[in-house]
Amino acid sequence: LVVYLLNGILLIPQSSLTYDEMDHWSYGKRILKIQPKRVYPFDDASTMPVTGLNAIPRAIEQLADPSLRKSDAGFSDILHGRYVTIFLCLLTGILIWSWSRELFGELAGLFSLFLYVFCPNLNAHGTLLTTDAYAALFTLATFYSLWRFIQVSHWKRFLLFAFCLSIAQV
């Protein structure tokens, strides 16, 4: 996980923005302002409320300095928002390690984590301000909570499964 974190931290400042990151950040900013109306009919169509988490670094900056005005059209805010995505990807890695360890033992958990950390697709999408990392985490959490519910059918585990499924759907 430390390797994954360092890779992401070193990669973010060197990466250019992708086509849809500005749309995700713009919608996330509107979510935090409690103005979720979609104003761009085509671009807003792929954004989800969870992108509001990526706008939190800018919100913190704005609260610390209410007179803050940036002249970079949001590029620095997108770069800072990418660090939130890396944090969520770390949670995904922890979940993969934990589930694999429960299924097959400690070595299998570490091997699964190794594959996760060095997967080029996950490394590419894990440093972007999009909904891909969120979808991966919430879908994996849904399957994990379903597996746990199947292992021991208890109403608390069912509620966790239902919660994870609802978050994945949102």
C-alpha positions as CSV (number, residue, x, y, z in Angstrom):
1,L,0.0,0.0,0.0
2,V,2.9,2.3,0.7
3,V,4.2,1.6,-2.8
4,Y,0.8,2.3,-4.3
5,L,0.5,5.6,-2.3
6,L,4.0,6.8,-3.3
7,N,3.4,5.9,-6.9
8,G,0.1,7.9,-6.9
9,I,1.6,10.9,-5.1
10,L,4.5,11.0,-7.6
11,L,2.3,10.5,-10.6
12,I,-0.4,13.1,-9.9
13,P,1.7,16.3,-10.4
14,Q,3.1,14.9,-13.6
15,S,-0.1,13.8,-15.2
16,S,-2.2,16.0,-17.5
17,L,-5.9,16.2,-17.1
18,T,-8.2,13.9,-18.9
19,Y,-11.2,15.0,-20.9
20,D,-13.9,14.3,-18.3
21,E,-12.1,15.3,-15.1
22,M,-13.2,18.9,-15.3
23,D,-16.9,17.8,-15.6
24,H,-16.6,15.5,-12.6
25,W,-14.9,18.2,-10.5
26,S,-17.5,20.8,-11.6
27,Y,-20.4,18.6,-10.6
28,G,-18.6,17.6,-7.3
29,K,-18.2,21.3,-6.5
30,R,-22.0,21.9,-7.1
31,I,-22.8,18.9,-4.9
32,L,-20.8,20.5,-2.0
33,K,-22.6,23.8,-2.6
34,I,-25.9,21.8,-2.4
35,Q,-26.7,22.9,-6.0
36,P,-26.8,19.5,-7.7
37,K,-28.8,20.6,-10.7
38,R,-27.2,19.3,-13.9
39,V,-26.4,22.3,-16.0
40,Y,-24.5,20.7,-18.8
41,P,-26.8,18.2,-20.4
42,F,-24.2,15.9,-22.0
43,D,-21.2,16.3,-19.7
44,D,-23.1,16.1,-16.4
45,A,-24.8,12.9,-17.6
46,S,-21.9,10.7,-16.4
47,T,-21.2,12.4,-13.1
48,M,-22.3,11.0,-9.8
49,P,-22.9,12.7,-6.4
50,V,-19.8,10.8,-5.0
51,T,-17.6,13.2,-6.9
52,G,-18.4,15.8,-4.2
53,L,-15.7,14.0,-2.1
54,N,-13.1,15.0,-4.7
55,A,-14.1,18.7,-4.2
56,I,-13.4,18.6,-0.5
57,P,-9.8,19.8,-0.7
58,R,-11.0,23.0,-2.5
59,A,-13.7,23.4,0.1
60,I,-11.1,23.2,2.9
61,E,-8.9,25.8,1.1
62,Q,-11.9,28.1,0.6
63,L,-12.9,27.8,4.3
64,A,-9.3,28.5,5.4
65,D,-9.2,31.6,3.1
66,P,-12.7,32.9,2.1
67,S,-11.2,35.4,-0.2
68,L,-9.3,32.8,-2.2
69,R,-9.5,33.2,-6.0
70,K,-7.7,31.0,-8.4
71,S,-6.8,31.8,-12.0
72,D,-6.0,28.3,-13.2
73,A,-9.6,27.4,-14.3
74,G,-9.8,24.6,-11.6
75,F,-6.7,22.7,-12.7
76,S,-5.0,22.8,-9.3
77,D,-8.3,21.8,-7.7
78,I,-8.6,18.7,-9.9
79,L,-5.0,17.7,-9.0
80,H,-5.8,18.1,-5.3
81,G,-9.0,16.2,-5.7
82,R,-7.1,13.3,-7.2
83,Y,-5.5,12.6,-3.8
84,V,-9.0,11.7,-2.5
85,T,-9.3,9.1,-5.2
86,I,-5.9,7.6,-4.1
87,F,-7.2,7.4,-0.6
88,L,-10.3,5.5,-1.8
89,C,-8.0,3.2,-3.8
90,L,-6.1,2.4,-0.6
91,L,-9.4,1.4,1.0
92,T,-10.0,-0.9,-2.0
93,G,-6.6,-2.4,-1.6
94,I,-7.3,-3.0,2.1
95,L,-10.6,-4.7,1.2
96,I,-8.9,-6.9,-1.4
97,W,-6.2,-7.9,1.0
98,S,-8.7,-8.6,3.8
99,W,-11.1,-10.6,1.7
100,S,-8.4,-12.7,0.1
101,R,-6.8,-13.3,3.4
102,E,-10.1,-14.5,4.9
103,L,-10.7,-16.8,1.9
104,F,-7.2,-18.3,1.4
105,G,-4.8,-17.2,4.1
106,E,-2.2,-14.5,4.7
107,L,0.1,-15.3,1.8
108,A,-2.9,-15.2,-0.7
109,G,-4.0,-11.9,0.8
110,L,-0.5,-10.4,0.3
111,F,-0.3,-11.8,-3.2
112,S,-3.7,-10.3,-4.1
113,L,-2.6,-7.0,-2.7
114,F,0.6,-7.3,-4.7
115,L,-1.4,-7.8,-7.9
116,Y,-3.6,-4.9,-7.0
117,V,-0.7,-2.5,-6.4
118,F,1.0,-3.3,-9.6
119,C,-2.0,-3.5,-11.9
120,P,-1.5,-0.9,-14.7
121,N,-5.2,-0.4,-15.2
122,L,-5.8,0.3,-11.5
123,N,-2.8,2.6,-11.3
124,A,-4.0,4.5,-14.3
125,H,-7.6,5.1,-13.0
126,G,-6.7,5.3,-9.4
127,T,-5.1,8.8,-9.9
128,L,-8.0,10.3,-11.8
129,L,-10.8,12.5,-10.6
130,T,-13.6,10.3,-12.0
131,T,-16.1,7.8,-10.6
132,D,-14.2,4.7,-11.7
133,A,-12.4,4.2,-8.3
134,Y,-15.6,4.8,-6.4
135,A,-17.5,2.2,-8.5
136,A,-14.8,-0.3,-8.0
137,L,-14.7,0.2,-4.2
138,F,-18.4,0.2,-3.7
139,T,-19.0,-2.8,-6.0
140,L,-16.3,-4.8,-4.3
141,A,-17.7,-3.8,-0.9
142,T,-21.2,-5.0,-2.0
143,F,-19.9,-8.4,-3.0
144,Y,-17.8,-8.7,0.1
145,S,-20.8,-7.8,2.4
146,L,-23.0,-10.3,0.5
147,W,-20.3,-13.0,0.9
148,R,-20.2,-12.2,4.7
149,F,-24.0,-12.4,4.9
150,I,-24.0,-15.7,3.1
151,Q,-21.4,-17.0,5.6
152,V,-23.5,-16.0,8.6
153,S,-27.1,-14.9,7.9
154,H,-27.6,-12.2,10.5
155,W,-29.7,-9.1,10.1
156,K,-26.8,-6.8,10.8
157,R,-24.8,-8.3,7.9
158,F,-27.9,-8.0,5.7
159,L,-28.2,-4.3,6.6
160,L,-24.5,-3.8,5.8
161,F,-25.0,-5.6,2.4
162,A,-28.1,-3.5,1.7
163,F,-26.2,-0.3,2.6
164,C,-23.3,-1.2,0.4
165,L,-25.6,-2.1,-2.5
166,S,-27.4,1.2,-2.1
167,I,-24.2,3.2,-2.1
168,A,-22.9,1.3,-5.1
169,Q,-26.2,2.2,-6.9
170,V,-25.9,5.9,-6.1
